[in-house]
Amino acid sequence: MERLLDVSQLEPCEPLQQTLSAVADLGEGDFLRVLHRRDPLPLYPLLEQAGFGWLTRAGSPGNYEIYIWRHTDLAAEAEVSSLTDGLC
């Protein structure tokens, strides 16, 4: 099930902190879709260390969608894949 987090209007470091807090609460079958104004490069190593997979889609300038799921959660990964045309 999708959980949505819009951090596009927040000041640094709030997007990183809110995203990490939100992914910690993901249950089985859940994934987080984060709306961001930039590609959050510092986030990715932290997600990897914590056991999460992710997919980032860049839209128009200043418009990024980051899909995040637990690496072991095949149902969430499959749902993200279906929403992103099989990109993950």
N, C-alpha and C positions, 0 to 999 in steps of 0.2 A: 504494500500500500504506500502510496506517495505521501510524503510529508514535505511541505513547502516552507522554505526559509528565504525571505527577501532581505539581503544585506546590502543592496545596491546604494542605499543612501547613508550608510553608516560610515563613520570615520575609522581609520586604522587605529587600532588593532581589534576593534569590535567584530568585524566580519569573521576573523579567524577564531576568536573566542566563542562567538555564538555558534559557529559551525561545529567546532569541536564539542561543545556542550550538547548540541542537537544530535550528533551522530552517536554519542554515548547512550542515548535513549532509544536507539533503533531496535525494534523487536524483530522476530522472525518474519520474513516476507516484506519488511519495510525498507524503503530507501528514501534518501533525502534529495530533494531537488533544490539547489541553491541558486538564487538569482544574484548576480554580482556585476559590478561595473568594470571589473578587470580580471585577468587570469590570476588566481591566487596561488602563485608558485610556492610560497613558503608553506602552504597547507599540505601539499602532496607528500612530502617525506613524512610528515606527522601522521597522515592517513595510512601510509604504507606500514609504518612502525606499529600502528594500532590494529592492523589487520583489516583494513578497508580497501575496497576497490573503488574506482571512480572513472568517470568519463566526462570530459569537458567539451562543450560545444560553444563555439564563438559565433555570435550572431552579428548584428550591426555593431559598429564601433561603440564600446561601452556597454555591451550586452553579452554576458556569459551565463550559461547554464552549466552547473556542475552537478552530476548525478553521483551519489555516494551510497554504497551498500557494504554490508559485511562480506568480506572476501569468501567466506564459507556458505553464504546464503544464496544458493542457486536459484531459488524462486524470485528473490528480489533482482538478481542479475538478469534473469530471463525477462522480467517485466521491464527493466530499463532497456534491455536490448530491443524489445518490441516497440517501445516508445521512441527509440533513436534509430530506427531502421537497421538494427543489427550491428551497430557500430562497436559494441563492447564484446 
